[in-house]
Amino acid sequence: MSETIRDGKFVELTYKVIDRKTGHVLTRVEFPLGYVHGHNEILAPSVHRALEGRSAGDVIEVPIDGNQIFGPRDDSLVFTDRIENVPETYRQLGTSILMENDRGQTRSFLVTRIDDETLTVDGNNPLCGREVVFMLEILTVRDATDEETRAGQTVMAGADIDPSLMRPV
C-alpha cells in the first residue's frame, strides 16, 4: 500500500499554474519541490488541503480564485513613467523591483509593459483578479526524517542549516 499525504510526511511534487480563462501556463515548477506536510506550508492552504490523502503518482487540479488569496486588483498600484526616469537595470519586462513608501513599508513591483517612451510597473500580485488552476504531480510521499521535520523541507546530506531559520516542532 502506498503512503498518503498527511502531517509529518515528506512530499515532493512539481506543479504548474494555468489561467482558467486563457489556458496559458503562468508559472511552472519543473524541478521537484520538497516539503514536510503540516510543517512547511509552501502553497495556498486550499492546495495543501487538496493534497491530503493523495499518493505518489497522483496528478490533481485545484482551482484557485486569486481574489480570495491576494484580494482584488488595486489599480492604484500600477505606475507608468517616462523610460528615461527609470534606471537601465530595471528596463526589462518581468523585472521585480522592491520599492519603499514614505512610511518605510516595502512592496515588490513587476515591470509589466515597456515601449519606446514609457515603462509600467504593477504592485499587484500577478494572480490578483485571475481564476487559476494549480495542476500538481505528486512524485514522492514518505515519512520525513527528524532533520527534515525540523527544517520543514529537504535536507541534503552534509548541508548546514541556519538554526535561526528553524521553527519549533
N, C-alpha and C positions, 0 to 999 in steps of 0.2 A: 504494500500500500504506500502511495506517495505521500510526502509530507504536505500539509496545508499551511497557508499563511495565517499566523496568529501572533500575538505578542510574544516577543523573545525569539522569533525565527529570523534568521538571516535571509534576506530576499535580494535577488539580483534580477534586474529587468532592463529592457530597453523600451522606449516609447516615442510616439510622435503625436503632435497636436495638430489637428486638422480643423480648418474653419468650416463650420457646417454649411454656411451659405454658398461659399465658392468652391469648396472641396480642396482648396490649396493647403499644403503642408506648411504650417507656420514655423514649427521647430521640430527637430528630430534629435534624439539621443541614441546614437548608434553603438557607442561603447557601453558595456554593461554598467549600470548604476547599482551599487550595493548599499543596503541599509539594514538596520535591525528594526523590525516592525514593532511599533509601540514605544520605541526609544528614540527614534530619529525621524520625525515626520517631515519628509522632503518634498512631498507633493500636497495638493489640496486635500483637506480632510475627507471630502466625498470620494476621492480616488483611493485613499487608504481604506475607507470602509468597503469599497467595491473589491479591493484586493483580498479582504478577509475570506478565508476558506478556499481560496484558489490554490492551484498547484503548478509546479514547473510544467511548461508546455502549453499552459492556457494562454489564450490571446483574448483580451477583453476590451470593450469600448465603454468609456464613461463620458456621458455628455456633461458639459460644464457651461453654466451661464457666467460669463466674465463679469457681468454687473454684480452678481451675488458675491463674488470673491473680491473684486477690486473696486466696486462701486461704479456708478455711471460715469461716462466720459465727461470731462471738465474742459470745455473749450478755452477757459482762461489759462490753461497750462500749455497752450500752443502759442509759440512766438516766431515771428518772421523778422529777419533783419537783413540789411544790405550785406552782401557777402564780404565786402572789404572790411567790415566791422568785426568779422569772425576770424580768429587765428587760423592759420592754414592747417594746423594739425586736426582741426575739427571739421574740415571741409570734405567729409566723406560720408555718403549715405550709410546709415546704420551705426555711426559712431555714438558711443554713450558719453555724455558729458555730465559730470557731477557739479551742480550749482548750489549756491548758498544764498538764502534770503537775508533781509536786514536783521532778523531775529536769530541768525546762526543755524537755522534749520536747513538740512541738505535734501536734495531730491535729484534723482537721475533723470536726465532728459535724453531723448534719442533724436538724432538727425534723421528727419523723415522726408525732406524734399530739398533739392538743390537745383537752381537754374543758373543762368549766366549772371544774374543780378542779386538773387536772394538765397537765403538759407533758412529753413524752418526746422525748429526743434519742438518735440512733444513730450511733456512730463507725465502723460497718462501711461499706465501700463498698457503694453501692446494688445492685451486681451480685453481691455475695457470695451464694453459695448458689443462684444462678439459672443456668439454661441459657438463653442468648440467641442471637439470630441478628442479625449485622450485615448489613443489606441496603445495598449500596453501588452508586451510579450514577456511573460514570466519565464526566466531562464533557470533559476535556482531557488529552492526553498530547503533550508536545513536548520538545525539547531545553531544558534550563534555561539561563538566562543565567548568566554568571560571577557577577554580583551576587546572583542568586537562590541559586546554589550556596553562596556564602559565607554568606548569611543563612539558608539552609535553607527558605525559603518565598517567597511572592510579594513582590516589591518594587515599590511604586508609584513612578512617575516623580517624582523630586524628594524622595523620602522620606529622612529622616535615619535612619541605622541606628546604634544604640549599639554601638560596637566591642566592648564588654565582653560582649555577647550572642552574638558570633560565635565559632564554633569553627574551628580549623584544618581545612583540607580535605585 
